[in-house]
Amino acid sequence: MKTALYFLIYILFILIIGFLIPYQEFDPYARKLIFFLGLVGIWRYTWFSLNIARSLIYKKIRFKKIREMEQNSNDDIDPEHIFILITTFRIGTSVSAEVYRAAIKEAIECGYDVTLIASIVEMSEERLVRKIFLELNPPKRVKLIISKIAGTGKRDGLSVGFRVIANSPVNLFRSVVAVVDGDSILSTGTLRKSARLFGLNEKLGALTTDEDARLDGKDFVTNIYRRWYRLRFAQRNVNMSSLALSNRVLTLTGRMSMIRANIVADREFVDTVQNDFIEHWRLGRFRFLTGDDKSSWYYVIKNGWDMLYVPDVMVYTIEEIPHKNYFIGSLMLMQRWFGNQYRTNKRALDVPKEVLGSYAWYALWDQRFTMWTSPYGLFIAFFGAIHWGAYVFGAYLWWVLLSRLLMTFAYRTSREDILPSWPFFLYYNQIVGSFVKIYIWNHLYKQSWTRQKTKLSAGDRFSAWYQIFSSNSMLLAQFLFFLIIVNFLVQNINFDDLWAYFDWI
């Protein structure tokens, strides 16, 4: 009832702004410019609507048939063996206990032969895992392997676990590996409902599931993060479902993905995850510090394997607030997410289009377009208001409020409990997220974890200086060009002004 009231107030506010805008006073050229902006908007909202429609088709028709096939199949599609690889480092004891308890219970209840590989760093973690394993008293078909590693990062921990799997005496093609983060809790039925899908399709190389976040605490800042994460996972559900209609996804999330075991056992796959790097035309070669899930995805997709999204299986991630200031914390998270996205984007588009698939190919290109489209509308409105009057910005504000409200209602196809704060978070993500994307696109070498303070070394002093100078120069040049185009469009400057400036120089 309270949520409905907030939405009603929001709608009334939109109506009031709409009535206050003096549309009859709009400059004729301003009307033409708004029409041109509308064409850009049609492109963006068509892409949004297409993803919503495709996600519904996938969940209501395509995946429903897949699930019915799985449920009607006998044990011929069962996996021979399931490996659960969990990596934990600097995660609270209570969280680790909950994660391992859920994983071991799943191993017991799925009914298959399961090997749980715990990739850990500290002795206290080993004692905790062994204690929980003994307490739950699993049958003999469930085994535990402790993989002790140095605290050199998640990639090293994964690679050690992958090599353990590669040496296992099982049919790896008919076995699967669930790669689980140390802060991810498997819901009941996760293993069985996911693993059997590999038996339906021999071309299926990997899958990932739906996710939702869990944040402990009831303070104001935590509630802001909680609502923000709720929207993020609603968007993820739509995008994953849309792409899965083409047998592709754009990431195999590290929180919980399942991969066919013979892929994981491949030496090239292990090396890709452990020592991944990128060759950049300006920055040269540098290692991937974060984004191991993107490395896994890249290897799977470039080798032409099908991928699947499982919308009826939920994995809960226990999120930590990276900073008490929401703005700073969200920037930290966006820098990590978008950095991983764009470092992979540059090489993913080198994969032949017929291997990627047309929809995934365009989605990768769209990642490059979208960083400029949201700021484009904002800057047109801002500089247009300077030239013609504040009513131009008022019209822009009205459209932002209306369009984000409609988008929020569209996300009911993903999460029924939509929130009145989502329109504001949508706009925040689009504008602030775009600036982060533009920044990180020009600073791809910048990498860091939010939980761990590890950062990639820049090398010698000259290399560090060159990275900073060249990246900031590219960023400045792109942004100046963007501002010039915007001011040309709103008639704040013309070619005579530009030539006069060059003459002055």
JOWOQUI-V893627 format. One record per residue. N is the residue number from 1. SS is DSSP state (hx for helix, st for strand, lp for the rest). PHI is phi in radians with two decimals (999 if undefined). Layout:
BEGIN
n	ss	phi
N	SS	PHI
N	SS	PHI
END
This chain:
BEGIN
n	ss	phi
1	lp	999
2	hx	-1.14
3	hx	-1.10
4	hx	-1.08
5	hx	-1.13
6	hx	-1.09
7	hx	-1.13
8	hx	-1.11
9	hx	-1.06
10	hx	-1.04
11	hx	-1.13
12	hx	-1.08
13	hx	-1.10
14	hx	-1.10
15	hx	-1.10
16	hx	-1.10
17	hx	-1.07
18	hx	-1.04
19	hx	-1.27
20	hx	-1.44
21	lp	-1.31
22	lp	-1.42
23	hx	-1.03
24	hx	-1.17
25	hx	-1.60
26	lp	-1.10
27	lp	-1.04
28	hx	-0.96
29	hx	-1.20
30	hx	-1.07
31	hx	-1.12
32	hx	-1.14
33	hx	-1.13
34	hx	-1.09
35	hx	-1.11
36	hx	-1.13
37	hx	-1.04
38	hx	-1.09
39	hx	-1.15
40	hx	-1.10
41	hx	-1.10
42	hx	-1.05
43	hx	-1.06
44	hx	-1.22
45	hx	-1.32
46	hx	-1.17
47	hx	-1.10
48	hx	-1.08
49	hx	-1.13
50	hx	-1.11
51	hx	-1.16
52	hx	-1.07
53	hx	-1.12
54	hx	-1.11
55	hx	-1.12
56	hx	-1.16
57	hx	-1.06
58	hx	-1.15
59	hx	-1.27
60	hx	-1.52
61	hx	-2.10
62	hx	-1.10
63	hx	-1.23
64	hx	-1.02
65	hx	-1.18
66	hx	-1.07
67	hx	-1.16
68	hx	-1.10
69	hx	-1.08
70	hx	-1.12
71	hx	-1.22
72	hx	-1.56
73	lp	-1.55
74	lp	-1.55
75	hx	-1.33
76	hx	-1.11
77	hx	-1.68
78	lp	-1.16
79	lp	-1.27
80	lp	-1.25
81	st	-2.69
82	st	-2.07
83	st	-1.85
84	st	-2.00
85	st	-1.86
86	st	-2.01
87	st	-1.92
88	lp	-2.27
89	lp	-2.77
90	lp	0.99
91	lp	-2.01
92	lp	-1.00
93	hx	-1.05
94	hx	-1.13
95	hx	-1.19
96	hx	-1.02
97	hx	-1.08
98	hx	-1.17
99	hx	-1.11
100	hx	-1.22
101	hx	-1.10
102	hx	-1.12
103	hx	-1.17
104	hx	-1.20
105	hx	-1.07
106	hx	-1.09
107	hx	-1.07
108	hx	-1.25
109	hx	-1.40
110	hx	-1.22
111	lp	1.54
112	lp	-1.81
113	lp	-1.25
114	st	-2.31
115	st	-2.07
116	st	-1.65
117	st	-1.85
118	st	-1.72
119	st	-1.60
120	st	-2.23
121	lp	-1.99
122	lp	-1.83
123	hx	-1.08
124	hx	-1.08
125	hx	-1.16
126	hx	-1.08
127	hx	-1.08
128	hx	-1.10
129	hx	-1.12
130	hx	-1.11
131	hx	-1.10
132	hx	-1.13
133	hx	-1.06
134	hx	-1.21
135	hx	-1.07
136	hx	-1.39
137	lp	0.84
138	lp	-1.25
139	lp	-1.17
140	lp	-1.12
141	lp	-1.24
142	st	-1.83
143	st	-2.05
144	st	-2.10
145	st	-2.14
146	st	-1.66
147	st	-1.94
148	st	-1.50
149	lp	-2.32
150	lp	-1.29
151	lp	-1.37
152	lp	-1.73
153	lp	2.16
154	hx	-1.14
155	hx	-1.06
156	hx	-1.15
157	hx	-1.08
158	hx	-1.14
159	hx	-1.11
160	hx	-1.12
161	hx	-1.10
162	hx	-1.09
163	hx	-1.23
164	hx	-1.08
165	hx	-1.13
166	hx	-1.04
167	lp	-1.65
168	lp	-1.38
169	lp	-1.47
170	lp	-2.30
171	lp	-1.31
172	hx	-1.21
173	hx	-1.15
174	hx	-1.68
175	st	-2.08
176	st	-2.32
177	st	-2.14
178	st	-1.63
179	st	-1.62
180	st	-2.13
181	st	-1.27
182	lp	-1.26
183	lp	-2.14
184	st	-2.04
185	st	-1.90
186	st	-1.35
187	lp	-1.42
188	lp	-1.07
189	lp	1.59
190	hx	-1.00
191	hx	-1.16
192	hx	-1.15
193	hx	-1.21
194	hx	-1.65
195	hx	-1.12
196	hx	-1.17
197	hx	-1.17
198	hx	-1.16
199	hx	-1.26
200	hx	-1.42
201	lp	-2.47
202	lp	-1.20
203	lp	-1.55
204	st	-1.27
205	st	-1.73
206	st	-2.82
207	st	-2.55
208	st	-2.44
209	st	-2.07
210	st	-1.22
211	st	-2.41
212	st	-2.57
213	st	-1.72
214	st	-2.23
215	lp	-2.09
216	lp	-1.46
217	lp	2.09
218	lp	-2.13
219	lp	-1.30
220	hx	-1.04
221	hx	-1.14
222	hx	-1.08
223	hx	-1.13
224	hx	-1.11
225	hx	-1.04
226	hx	-1.05
227	hx	-1.17
228	hx	-1.14
229	hx	-1.11
230	hx	-1.06
231	hx	-1.16
232	hx	-1.02
233	hx	-1.32
234	hx	-1.15
235	hx	-1.14
236	hx	-1.07
237	hx	-1.06
238	hx	-1.15
239	hx	-1.15
240	hx	-1.09
241	hx	-1.11
242	hx	-1.07
243	hx	-1.22
244	hx	-1.11
245	lp	-1.09
246	lp	-1.83
247	lp	1.05
248	lp	-2.46
249	lp	-2.34
250	lp	-1.77
251	lp	-2.81
252	lp	-1.82
253	lp	-0.88
254	lp	-1.22
255	lp	-1.19
256	st	-2.96
257	st	-2.28
258	st	-2.09
259	st	-2.23
260	st	-1.06
261	hx	-1.15
262	hx	-1.18
263	hx	-1.24
264	hx	-1.06
265	lp	-1.38
266	lp	-1.17
267	hx	-1.05
268	hx	-1.17
269	hx	-1.09
270	hx	-1.05
271	hx	-1.17
272	hx	-1.08
273	hx	-1.20
274	hx	-1.36
275	hx	-2.19
276	lp	-1.14
277	st	-2.66
278	st	-2.29
279	st	-1.77
280	st	-1.92
281	lp	-1.06
282	lp	-1.87
283	lp	-1.66
284	st	1.32
285	st	-1.64
286	st	-2.56
287	st	-1.29
288	lp	-1.46
289	lp	-1.53
290	lp	-1.82
291	lp	1.33
292	hx	-1.07
293	hx	-1.16
294	hx	-1.23
295	hx	-1.14
296	hx	-1.06
297	hx	-1.05
298	hx	-1.07
299	hx	-1.13
300	hx	-1.14
301	hx	-1.31
302	hx	-1.22
303	lp	-1.65
304	lp	1.39
305	lp	-1.33
306	st	-1.27
307	st	-2.27
308	st	-2.47
309	st	-1.98
310	st	-1.92
311	st	-1.32
312	st	-1.73
313	st	-2.12
314	st	-1.94
315	st	-2.03
316	st	-1.75
317	st	-1.85
318	st	-1.57
319	lp	-1.60
320	lp	-1.90
321	lp	-1.26
322	lp	-1.28
323	lp	-2.77
324	lp	-1.18
325	lp	-1.50
326	hx	-1.02
327	hx	-1.06
328	hx	-1.14
329	hx	-1.10
330	hx	-1.16
331	hx	-1.12
332	hx	-1.07
333	hx	-1.19
334	hx	-1.08
335	hx	-1.06
336	hx	-1.21
337	hx	-1.09
338	hx	-1.26
339	hx	-1.10
340	hx	-1.06
341	hx	-1.11
342	hx	-1.39
343	hx	-1.12
344	hx	-1.39
345	hx	-0.98
346	hx	-1.10
347	hx	-1.68
348	hx	-1.10
349	lp	-1.28
350	lp	-1.41
351	lp	-1.22
352	lp	-0.93
353	hx	-1.03
354	hx	-1.19
355	hx	-1.48
356	hx	-1.13
357	lp	1.63
358	hx	-1.07
359	hx	-1.20
360	hx	-1.15
361	hx	-1.05
362	hx	-1.18
363	hx	-1.05
364	hx	-1.18
365	hx	-1.14
366	hx	-1.09
367	hx	-1.04
368	hx	-1.41
369	hx	-1.22
370	hx	-1.14
371	hx	-1.18
372	hx	-1.84
373	hx	-1.24
374	hx	-1.18
375	hx	-1.13
376	hx	-1.02
377	hx	-1.11
378	hx	-1.07
379	hx	-1.27
380	hx	-1.05
381	hx	-1.16
382	hx	-1.13
383	hx	-1.27
384	hx	-1.14
385	hx	-1.14
386	hx	-1.13
387	hx	-1.42
388	hx	-1.90
389	lp	2.39
390	hx	-1.14
391	hx	-1.10
392	hx	-1.12
393	hx	-1.20
394	hx	-1.08
395	hx	-1.14
396	hx	-1.12
397	hx	-1.05
398	hx	-1.04
399	hx	-1.18
400	hx	-1.06
401	hx	-1.09
402	hx	-1.20
403	hx	-1.14
404	hx	-1.24
405	hx	-1.16
406	hx	-1.11
407	hx	-1.12
408	hx	-1.05
409	hx	-1.12
410	hx	-1.11
411	hx	-1.29
412	hx	-1.13
413	hx	-1.21
414	lp	-1.88
415	lp	-2.38
416	lp	-1.25
417	lp	-1.59
418	lp	-1.21
419	lp	-2.15
420	lp	-1.10
421	lp	-1.37
422	hx	-1.08
423	hx	-0.99
424	hx	-1.26
425	hx	-1.13
426	hx	-1.03
427	hx	-1.18
428	hx	-1.03
429	hx	-1.07
430	hx	-1.25
431	hx	-1.37
432	hx	-1.12
433	hx	-1.04
434	hx	-1.12
435	hx	-1.13
436	hx	-1.12
437	hx	-1.08
438	hx	-1.07
439	hx	-1.13
440	hx	-1.24
441	hx	-1.03
442	hx	-1.66
443	lp	-2.30
444	lp	-1.11
445	lp	-1.28
446	lp	-1.35
447	lp	-2.48
448	st	-2.85
449	lp	-1.55
450	lp	-1.52
451	lp	-1.42
452	lp	-1.77
453	lp	-1.59
454	lp	-1.15
455	st	-2.33
456	lp	-1.36
457	lp	-1.24
458	lp	-1.45
459	lp	1.64
460	lp	-1.26
461	hx	-1.11
462	hx	-1.14
463	hx	-1.06
464	hx	-1.11
465	hx	-1.09
466	hx	-1.13
467	hx	-1.02
468	hx	-1.17
469	hx	-1.12
470	hx	-1.17
471	hx	-1.20
472	hx	-1.17
473	hx	-1.15
474	hx	-1.11
475	hx	-1.07
476	hx	-1.10
477	hx	-1.09
478	hx	-1.12
479	hx	-1.24
480	hx	-1.13
481	hx	-1.07
482	hx	-1.07
483	hx	-1.14
484	hx	-1.10
485	hx	-1.06
486	hx	-1.06
487	hx	-1.25
488	hx	-1.12
489	hx	-1.15
490	lp	-1.61
491	lp	1.16
492	lp	-1.32
493	lp	-2.38
494	lp	-2.39
495	hx	-1.14
496	hx	-1.10
497	hx	-1.10
498	hx	-1.16
499	hx	-1.13
500	hx	-1.09
501	hx	-1.13
502	hx	-1.14
503	hx	-1.13
504	hx	-1.11
505	lp	-1.14
END
